[in-house]
Amino acid sequence: MTHRNKKIILARHGQTVFNRDGIIQGSADSLLTYFGVPEVKRLPSVAKPESPTMIYASSLGRAAYTGSVYSLQLQAPIRFRPAIVELSCGIWEGMRRSEVKGWSDTLRESWDDRPPGGESYQDAEGRVRAFIDELIEQDNHSTLLIVAHAGLNRVFLKLWLNLEPDYARVVRCPHDTLYVLDPDGSVRRRHPDRPQEDGFLFESE
């Protein structure tokens, strides 16, 4: 595939107040917590050995701030993209997860499950595919760092690696873990306090 000459480092924004309090964010926004800010500041050192040369970040505040921390510490340019903002959760945004999903690990029960007034993973594929086309066609950098959101990152992984939807839907995207997608299609996890490991984490783990 044409994009397999690129290495992708896939990151999530730092913990926000809504994350901490179990409130659904979606396309709304929330400030990083006092835990989330130092957490984010530790991660550039984990990304540095991968030698990212360009950073793309969601234009939502929580991801834009996180991406800017990476940019400052890694001395790499950053570009902000509305195409990789988090999936809208419609009328659920601002509600507690427990109010709408109980103890379920995931907000969407299938790839085309759509919150009322929001987006499904399937709905987001068009804009994420357009973003991937930009990476393939316009960016010659071989190692790219992408800072986005849990739901959005699942859509990116599904398209970039040709994953089955039901597999991509349950990939867990922690705030403190980077996924390194190597050009050969392999996946590595990097964390500030643990040795490098292979593969994804899943919501059931």
C-alpha positions as CSV (number, residue, x, y, z in Angstrom):
1,M,0.0,0.0,0.0
2,T,1.2,3.5,-0.8
3,H,1.2,4.7,2.8
4,R,3.3,1.9,4.2
5,N,6.4,3.9,3.7
6,K,5.3,6.0,6.7
7,K,5.5,5.3,10.4
8,I,2.6,6.6,12.4
9,I,2.7,7.4,16.1
10,L,-0.9,7.6,17.3
11,A,-1.6,9.4,20.6
12,R,-4.6,10.6,22.6
13,H,-5.0,13.9,24.4
14,G,-4.3,14.0,28.1
15,Q,-7.0,13.3,30.7
16,T,-9.7,16.0,30.9
17,V,-12.1,17.0,33.7
18,F,-14.9,15.3,31.7
19,N,-12.8,12.1,31.4
20,R,-12.1,12.2,35.2
21,D,-15.7,12.7,36.0
22,G,-17.2,10.2,33.6
23,I,-18.9,12.8,31.4
24,I,-19.3,12.3,27.7
25,Q,-17.3,14.8,25.6
26,G,-17.6,14.0,22.0
27,S,-17.3,17.2,19.9
28,A,-17.6,19.3,23.1
29,D,-14.5,20.2,25.0
30,S,-13.0,20.1,28.5
31,L,-9.8,21.3,30.2
32,L,-7.0,18.9,31.1
33,T,-6.8,18.0,34.8
34,Y,-3.9,18.6,37.1
35,F,-3.1,14.9,36.5
36,G,-3.5,15.2,32.7
37,V,-1.1,18.1,32.2
38,P,2.0,16.4,33.7
39,E,1.0,13.1,32.1
40,V,1.1,14.8,28.7
41,K,4.5,16.4,29.4
42,R,6.0,12.9,30.0
43,L,5.0,11.4,26.7
44,P,7.2,13.4,24.2
45,S,10.3,11.6,25.7
46,V,8.6,8.3,24.8
47,A,7.9,9.4,21.3
48,K,11.4,10.9,20.7
49,P,13.2,7.7,19.9
50,E,10.7,7.2,17.0
51,S,12.0,10.5,15.5
52,P,8.7,12.1,14.5
53,T,9.2,14.9,12.0
54,M,5.7,16.3,11.8
55,I,2.7,16.5,14.2
56,Y,-1.0,16.5,13.2
57,A,-3.5,17.4,16.0
58,S,-7.2,17.6,16.3
59,S,-8.3,21.2,16.4
60,L,-10.4,20.5,19.6
61,G,-8.7,22.3,22.5
62,R,-7.8,19.2,24.6
63,A,-5.9,17.6,21.6
64,A,-4.5,20.9,20.3
65,Y,-2.9,21.6,23.7
66,T,-1.6,18.1,23.9
67,G,-0.1,18.3,20.4
68,S,1.5,21.6,21.2
69,V,3.3,20.1,24.1
70,Y,4.7,17.4,21.8
71,S,5.6,20.1,19.3
72,L,7.5,22.2,21.8
73,Q,9.4,19.3,23.4
74,L,10.2,17.5,20.2
75,Q,10.9,20.7,18.2
76,A,8.6,19.4,15.4
77,P,6.1,21.5,13.4
78,I,2.4,21.0,14.1
79,R,-0.7,21.2,11.9
80,F,-4.2,21.3,13.3
81,R,-7.0,19.5,11.5
82,P,-10.8,19.6,12.1
83,A,-11.1,16.4,10.2
84,I,-9.7,14.5,13.2
85,V,-11.8,16.0,16.0
86,E,-13.7,13.5,18.1
87,L,-16.9,11.8,16.9
88,S,-20.0,13.8,18.0
89,C,-22.1,12.2,20.7
90,G,-25.1,14.4,19.9
91,I,-27.5,14.9,22.8
92,W,-25.3,12.7,25.1
93,E,-22.6,15.3,25.3
94,G,-22.3,16.7,28.8
95,M,-24.2,13.7,30.3
96,R,-22.6,11.1,32.5
97,R,-21.7,7.9,30.8
98,S,-23.5,6.0,33.6
99,E,-26.8,7.8,32.6
100,V,-26.8,6.5,29.1
101,K,-24.6,3.4,29.0
102,G,-24.5,2.0,32.5
103,W,-21.4,-0.1,33.0
104,S,-20.7,-0.7,29.3
105,D,-17.1,-0.1,28.2
106,T,-18.0,1.4,24.9
107,L,-20.5,4.2,23.9
108,R,-21.2,2.6,20.5
109,E,-22.3,-1.1,20.4
110,S,-21.5,-1.5,16.7
111,W,-19.6,0.3,14.0
112,D,-22.7,2.0,12.7
113,D,-24.3,2.6,16.1
114,R,-25.1,6.3,16.3
115,P,-25.7,8.3,19.5
116,P,-28.9,10.5,19.1
117,G,-27.9,13.4,17.0
118,G,-24.3,12.3,16.8
119,E,-21.9,10.3,14.7
120,S,-21.2,6.6,14.3
121,Y,-17.7,5.3,13.5
122,Q,-19.0,4.6,10.0
123,D,-20.1,8.3,9.7
124,A,-16.6,9.5,10.6
125,E,-14.9,7.3,8.0
126,G,-15.3,9.9,5.2
127,R,-13.5,12.7,7.0
128,V,-10.8,10.4,8.3
129,R,-10.2,8.9,4.9
130,A,-9.8,12.4,3.5
131,F,-7.2,13.1,6.2
132,I,-5.4,9.9,5.4
133,D,-5.4,10.9,1.7
134,E,-3.7,14.2,2.7
135,L,-1.0,12.3,4.6
136,I,-0.4,10.0,1.6
137,E,-0.5,12.5,-1.1
138,Q,0.9,15.7,0.4
139,D,3.2,14.8,3.2
140,N,6.7,13.5,2.5
141,H,7.6,13.1,6.2
142,S,8.3,9.4,7.0
143,T,7.3,9.5,10.7
144,L,4.2,11.3,11.7
145,L,2.7,11.9,15.2
146,I,-1.1,12.2,15.3
147,V,-2.8,13.5,18.4
148,A,-6.5,12.9,18.5
149,H,-9.2,11.1,20.5
150,A,-10.2,7.6,21.5
151,G,-13.1,7.2,19.1
152,L,-11.4,9.0,16.2
153,N,-8.2,6.9,16.7
154,R,-10.3,3.7,16.3
155,V,-11.5,5.0,12.9
156,F,-8.0,5.9,11.9
157,L,-6.7,2.4,12.9
158,K,-9.5,0.7,11.0
159,L,-8.7,2.6,7.8
160,W,-4.9,2.7,8.1
161,L,-4.5,-1.0,8.9
162,N,-7.6,-2.4,7.1
163,L,-9.0,-3.7,10.4
164,E,-12.3,-5.4,10.8
165,P,-14.8,-2.9,12.3
166,D,-15.7,-5.1,15.3
167,Y,-12.0,-5.4,16.1
168,A,-11.2,-1.7,15.7
169,R,-14.2,-0.7,17.8
170,V,-12.9,-2.3,21.0
171,V,-9.2,-1.1,20.8
172,R,-8.5,0.8,23.9
173,C,-6.7,4.2,23.5
174,P,-5.3,5.2,27.0
175,H,-4.2,8.8,27.6
176,D,-0.7,7.6,28.6
177,T,0.0,5.1,25.8
178,L,1.3,5.6,22.3
179,Y,0.6,3.2,19.4
180,V,3.5,3.0,16.9
181,L,2.3,1.7,13.5
182,D,5.3,0.6,11.6
183,P,5.6,0.5,7.8
184,D,5.4,-3.3,7.8
185,G,2.0,-3.2,9.5
186,S,3.2,-4.2,12.9
187,V,2.0,-2.4,16.1
188,R,4.0,-1.4,19.2
189,R,2.9,0.2,22.4
190,R,5.0,2.7,24.3
191,H,4.4,3.9,27.8
192,P,6.6,6.0,30.1
193,D,6.8,3.4,32.9
194,R,6.7,0.1,31.1
195,P,8.9,-1.7,28.5
196,Q,7.8,-1.6,24.9
197,E,5.1,-4.2,24.1
198,D,3.5,-5.4,20.9
199,G,-0.1,-5.1,19.8
200,F,-3.2,-3.2,21.0
201,L,-5.0,-3.0,24.3
202,F,-8.7,-3.9,24.3
203,E,-11.7,-2.6,26.2
204,S,-12.2,-6.0,27.9
205,E,-8.7,-6.0,29.4
